[in-house]
Amino acid sequence: MSITFPIDLRSDTVTRPTPAMRKAMADAEVGDDVFGEDPSVNRLQDRVAEILGTEAALFVPTGTMGNQICLAAQSRPGDEIILDENAHILNYEGGGPAFLSGLLVRALKGAHGLLTADQIADVIHPPGNAHVAPTTIISVENTHNRSGGTIYELSELKRIRELAAKHDIRVHMDGARVWNATIASGLKESDFAAQADSISVCFSKGLGAPVGSAAAGTKDMLRRAHRYRKIFGGGMRQAGVLAAAALYALENHRERLVEDHQKAAILARELTQHPKLVIEAPVQSNILIIKLHNTEQRGAQLAEKCGQDGVLFFATGKQTFRLVTHLDVPVQAMKTAADIILRNVE
């Protein structure tokens, strides 16, 4: 098989709809979703709730909106949210917790992005003390993007859930890539979702849909979240053409995520042969965070040089860069990509 350039490892968001997905979009039944009358959206929401084991789900245009409406629906301005210092909600959502919900953020340093119940317990602010912001939400990210696609142990999530219940605190899971966590762990999506009061899931990353995420949880929470979806500008009309792509992705692209994990393992094996490349976190899914070691070369410099040779990726720090595998890069391209990266390391 010939390799097509560029080999785009910037993100699993760069995927394009497959021909079968495009057909599903073209054939979609549609209605006005703001009135709750789009049959394709309704089918998608029901299917997401079924997979996650939640009472209901709500289709939203983006993962950021999915996270933010869940936070808004379960807090009040001036409350506190606890999360990892590298969480997507904190670093890549435009200051949303503060701007949209008036939340104070307490950022902890997790092990490869993963928090423990013990470290959370040490910083909880209980209600009733007028001098501090009450802790209202604990947010966990599974898999953890900025830490290399790491996955929570179910046992630790259960401990966090029990701690939160003890203090009447909500747990939100940024599960944009919970599909990857499920495939890698052998668990079910519902096993992870059961450890949270709310969860957001994304269709436009590893599953390969062009647009869309969903928020899921109880019907009562989602009634409030639905209002925030409207306030934040997420009410869509004939959204069935998008929901059809997401539903196709759910039914046809979840099992194949194992292939993306295999591609990441190939990259890890090839790149760790170089003494100046160190993988920052265990490679558990489809993301690698790699550090340049014992060199003056910067991640951005390496990314620029490799881009000129046909391999695209992002620097994530002065001497770190990220590679993400997905359905649009074939397994045969992994060795080629690794060779180009190795050739450009100084």
Wavefront OBJ file of the C-alpha trace (Angstrom):
o trace
v 0.000 0.000 0.000
v 1.424 3.393 -0.983
v 1.611 6.070 1.700
v -0.366 9.260 1.111
v 1.179 12.496 2.387
v 0.797 14.398 4.536
v 0.576 11.934 7.406
v -1.537 14.040 9.725
v -0.948 13.204 13.406
v -2.039 16.575 14.784
v -5.317 15.308 16.237
v -8.068 12.734 15.828
v -10.340 15.694 15.015
v -8.932 15.915 11.459
v -10.835 12.854 10.223
v -13.242 13.174 7.327
v -16.615 11.453 6.983
v -16.461 8.097 5.218
v -18.622 7.524 2.122
v -21.053 5.421 4.182
v -21.293 8.172 6.790
v -21.970 10.755 4.095
v -24.778 8.576 2.762
v -26.275 8.305 6.242
v -26.182 12.098 6.472
v -27.813 12.525 3.066
v -30.584 10.073 3.937
v -31.274 11.442 7.432
v -34.793 12.234 8.563
v -34.916 15.758 9.934
v -37.168 18.064 11.913
v -36.783 21.087 14.181
v -34.641 19.978 17.105
v -35.309 23.175 19.085
v -38.897 21.920 19.191
v -37.641 18.405 19.975
v -38.971 17.213 16.611
v -35.866 15.955 14.828
v -36.212 12.149 14.690
v -32.519 11.566 13.946
v -31.429 13.678 16.900
v -33.916 11.917 19.149
v -32.657 8.505 18.036
v -29.062 9.564 18.680
v -29.869 10.872 22.148
v -31.717 7.675 23.050
v -28.851 5.526 21.782
v -26.226 7.511 23.685
v -28.232 7.198 26.893
v -28.581 3.459 26.273
v -24.842 2.965 25.742
v -23.882 5.090 28.741
v -26.601 3.726 31.002
v -27.913 7.205 31.826
v -31.478 8.461 32.027
v -31.072 10.773 29.054
v -28.653 12.511 26.720
v -28.563 15.848 24.886
v -26.947 16.476 21.485
v -24.645 19.520 21.373
v -22.421 20.922 18.621
v -19.110 20.724 20.516
v -17.339 18.973 23.353
v -16.640 22.298 25.016
v -20.357 23.040 25.116
v -21.052 19.561 26.464
v -18.692 20.152 29.355
v -19.776 23.704 30.051
v -23.521 23.095 30.150
v -22.965 20.246 32.609
v -20.908 22.506 34.866
v -23.443 25.331 34.665
v -26.354 23.011 35.375
v -24.774 21.667 38.564
v -23.292 24.755 40.191
v -23.842 28.373 41.168
v -21.562 31.379 40.543
v -18.869 31.498 43.209
v -18.699 27.727 43.661
v -15.470 25.777 43.234
v -14.575 23.006 40.783
v -11.666 20.622 41.409
v -9.826 19.225 38.408
v -6.379 18.286 37.115
v -4.042 21.125 36.179
v -3.792 19.807 32.606
v -7.512 19.244 32.133
v -9.057 20.196 28.804
v -11.753 22.151 30.667
v -9.073 24.347 32.222
v -6.617 24.704 29.348
v -8.605 24.546 26.119
v -12.096 25.864 26.767
v -11.453 29.598 26.820
v -11.860 30.138 30.547
v -15.399 28.775 30.299
v -15.884 27.761 33.958
v -15.206 31.319 35.091
v -16.724 33.158 32.136
v -19.907 31.116 31.770
v -20.591 29.738 35.250
v -18.622 31.953 37.636
v -16.704 28.938 38.942
v -13.459 29.162 40.850
v -11.035 26.492 39.621
v -8.823 24.510 41.977
v -6.232 22.701 39.869
v -4.396 19.698 41.289
v -1.406 17.861 39.818
v -2.542 14.379 38.917
v -0.299 11.468 37.975
v -0.354 11.725 34.173
v -3.538 13.760 34.538
v -5.324 11.282 36.809
v -6.493 12.471 40.216
v -6.913 10.301 43.308
v -9.606 10.424 45.939
v -6.964 10.994 48.619
v -5.559 14.161 47.056
v -9.036 15.507 46.362
v -10.115 14.853 49.962
v -7.335 17.114 51.231
v -8.657 20.230 49.456
v -12.449 19.968 49.570
v -14.190 23.072 50.891
v -17.424 21.982 52.598
v -20.450 24.289 52.514
v -21.196 26.549 55.470
v -17.895 28.443 55.628
v -18.550 31.917 54.284
v -14.818 32.573 53.865
v -14.277 30.017 51.100
v -15.866 28.941 47.838
v -17.780 25.694 48.443
v -16.594 22.734 46.403
v -19.513 21.775 44.176
v -18.007 19.757 41.318
v -15.103 17.347 40.845
v -14.176 16.928 37.182
v -12.237 13.970 35.788
v -11.035 13.517 32.203
v -11.061 10.018 30.700
v -8.978 9.525 28.585
v -6.727 12.418 29.516
v -5.760 14.311 26.385
v -2.865 16.480 27.519
v -1.262 13.642 29.477
v -1.131 11.212 26.578
v -4.497 9.461 26.501
v -4.196 7.954 29.964
v -7.114 6.021 31.445
v -8.586 6.026 34.932
v -8.750 2.784 36.867
v -12.391 2.069 37.577
v -11.559 1.425 41.232
v -10.183 4.966 41.644
v -13.196 6.502 39.949
v -15.395 4.612 42.398
v -13.411 6.038 45.318
v -13.764 9.559 43.920
v -17.485 8.984 43.451
v -17.884 7.766 47.045
v -15.917 10.752 48.359
v -18.069 13.157 46.360
v -21.299 11.571 47.580
v -20.105 11.858 51.177
v -19.714 15.626 50.737
v -22.754 16.144 48.453
v -20.486 17.072 45.536
v -21.257 16.354 41.888
v -18.799 14.450 39.657
v -18.477 15.437 35.999
v -16.576 13.287 33.530
v -15.062 14.860 30.440
v -15.424 11.661 28.463
v -14.623 13.047 25.026
v -12.559 9.912 24.411
v -14.338 7.532 26.780
v -14.793 5.302 23.727
v -11.003 4.847 23.687
v -10.943 4.183 27.420
v -13.601 1.519 26.945
v -11.795 -0.292 24.140
v -8.442 -0.188 25.933
v -9.766 -1.322 29.317
v -12.249 -3.954 28.190
v -14.943 -2.282 30.296
v -18.218 -0.801 29.094
v -18.943 2.889 28.592
v -21.653 2.505 31.205
v -19.070 1.306 33.751
v -17.301 4.650 33.483
v -20.444 6.777 33.178
v -21.874 5.236 36.352
v -19.099 6.929 38.320
v -20.280 10.435 37.394
v -23.375 12.600 37.742
v -22.777 13.991 34.266
v -20.614 12.993 31.327
v -19.811 14.567 27.989
v -18.847 12.374 25.028
v -17.515 13.379 21.617
v -18.317 11.988 18.172
v -15.865 14.100 16.155
v -12.613 12.687 17.530
v -11.806 8.988 17.336
v -15.256 8.064 16.072
v -14.726 10.202 12.988
v -17.968 12.192 12.751
v -17.604 15.734 11.372
v -19.420 17.492 14.231
v -20.977 16.837 17.579
v -20.905 15.742 21.187
v -23.474 14.799 23.789
v -24.042 15.529 27.457
v -25.625 12.753 29.495
v -26.950 12.229 32.993
v -30.263 12.415 34.814
v -33.338 13.890 33.177
v -33.466 16.580 35.850
v -29.860 17.667 35.269
v -30.346 17.670 31.506
v -33.450 19.870 31.762
v -31.221 22.498 33.312
v -28.417 21.780 30.843
v -30.878 22.166 27.954
v -31.556 25.736 29.055
v -27.821 26.464 29.114
v -27.436 24.926 25.667
v -29.926 27.548 24.480
v -28.225 30.385 26.379
v -24.778 29.434 25.071
v -26.069 29.334 21.482
v -26.261 25.577 20.961
v -29.860 25.201 19.832
v -29.829 23.764 16.305
v -32.725 23.301 13.902
v -32.606 20.477 11.307
v -29.647 18.918 13.086
v -30.514 15.397 11.974
v -27.936 15.486 9.189
v -25.278 15.862 11.898
v -26.896 13.436 14.303
v -26.989 10.800 11.553
v -23.212 11.033 11.184
v -22.756 10.694 14.932
v -25.124 7.726 15.093
v -23.301 6.030 12.207
v -20.014 6.601 14.017
v -21.389 5.122 17.229
v -22.590 1.968 15.526
v -19.654 1.425 13.168
v -16.483 3.068 14.476
v -16.217 2.198 18.160
v -14.783 -1.290 17.790
v -12.199 -0.148 15.267
v -10.579 2.177 17.815
v -8.363 -0.751 18.760
v -6.599 -0.164 15.437
v -5.709 3.397 16.468
v -4.271 2.093 19.726
v -2.161 -0.403 17.790
v -0.855 2.398 15.578
v 0.150 4.407 18.653
v 1.978 1.376 20.048
v 3.936 1.059 16.791
v 4.951 4.715 16.956
v 6.006 4.305 20.584
v 8.105 1.251 19.792
v 9.861 2.916 16.869
v 10.475 6.300 18.468
v 11.817 5.021 21.788
v 14.757 3.569 19.892
v 16.175 7.104 19.793
v 18.035 8.111 22.983
v 16.798 11.704 22.687
v 13.102 10.806 22.664
v 11.276 9.941 25.891
v 7.577 9.090 26.061
v 6.099 11.069 28.936
v 3.197 8.775 29.902
v 2.160 5.148 29.408
v 0.788 4.649 25.898
v -2.674 3.315 26.667
v -4.769 4.605 23.787
v -4.191 6.754 20.693
v -2.140 9.691 22.040
v 1.590 10.002 22.642
v 3.279 12.884 24.463
v 6.999 12.796 23.655
v 9.841 14.781 25.207
v 13.074 15.795 23.531
v 15.846 14.767 25.912
v 19.507 15.900 26.060
v 19.155 18.233 23.088
v 18.688 21.949 22.500
v 16.108 21.265 19.832
v 12.626 22.579 20.526
v 9.381 20.760 19.897
v 8.206 23.490 17.541
v 11.426 23.218 15.531
v 11.022 19.475 15.144
v 7.363 19.866 14.175
v 8.271 22.408 11.494
v 11.000 20.225 10.001
v 8.820 17.117 9.992
v 5.954 19.085 8.484
v 8.189 19.974 5.555
v 8.805 16.247 5.092
v 5.125 15.372 5.223
v 4.422 14.442 8.865
v 2.195 16.863 10.758
v 1.995 17.210 14.550
v 1.925 19.877 17.262
v 4.472 20.924 19.851
v 2.880 20.900 23.311
v 5.702 22.594 25.211
v 9.231 23.840 24.757
v 10.582 20.346 24.262
v 7.489 18.188 24.004
v 5.233 17.229 21.127
v 2.065 15.195 20.637
v 1.148 12.504 18.123
v -2.454 11.309 17.729
v -3.519 8.328 15.627
v -6.945 8.027 14.005
v -8.932 6.312 11.274
v -7.571 8.504 8.448
v -3.949 7.406 8.934
v -3.287 3.776 7.924
v -1.175 1.471 10.042
v 1.309 1.225 7.154
v 2.088 4.932 7.582
v 3.310 4.569 11.160
v 6.770 3.262 10.305
v 7.184 5.970 7.660
v 6.113 8.683 10.099
v 8.480 7.375 12.761
v 11.385 7.272 10.311
v 10.789 10.905 9.294
v 10.613 12.030 12.917
v 13.769 10.115 13.837
v 15.590 11.584 10.860
v 14.818 15.118 12.014
v 15.764 14.775 15.681
v 18.983 16.699 16.359
l 1 2 3 4 5 6 7 8 9 10 11 12 13 14 15 16 17 18 19 20 21 22 23 24 25 26 27 28 29 30 31 32 33 34 35 36 37 38 39 40 41 42 43 44 45 46 47 48 49 50 51 52 53 54 55 56 57 58 59 60 61 62 63 64 65 66 67 68 69 70 71 72 73 74 75 76 77 78 79 80 81 82 83 84 85 86 87 88 89 90 91 92 93 94 95 96 97 98 99 100 101 102 103 104 105 106 107 108 109 110 111 112 113 114 115 116 117 118 119 120 121 122 123 124 125 126 127 128 129 130 131 132 133 134 135 136 137 138 139 140 141 142 143 144 145 146 147 148 149 150 151 152 153 154 155 156 157 158 159 160 161 162 163 164 165 166 167 168 169 170 171 172 173 174 175 176 177 178 179 180 181 182 183 184 185 186 187 188 189 190 191 192 193 194 195 196 197 198 199 200 201 202 203 204 205 206 207 208 209 210 211 212 213 214 215 216 217 218 219 220 221 222 223 224 225 226 227 228 229 230 231 232 233 234 235 236 237 238 239 240 241 242 243 244 245 246 247 248 249 250 251 252 253 254 255 256 257 258 259 260 261 262 263 264 265 266 267 268 269 270 271 272 273 274 275 276 277 278 279 280 281 282 283 284 285 286 287 288 289 290 291 292 293 294 295 296 297 298 299 300 301 302 303 304 305 306 307 308 309 310 311 312 313 314 315 316 317 318 319 320 321 322 323 324 325 326 327 328 329 330 331 332 333 334 335 336 337 338 339 340 341 342 343 344 345 346
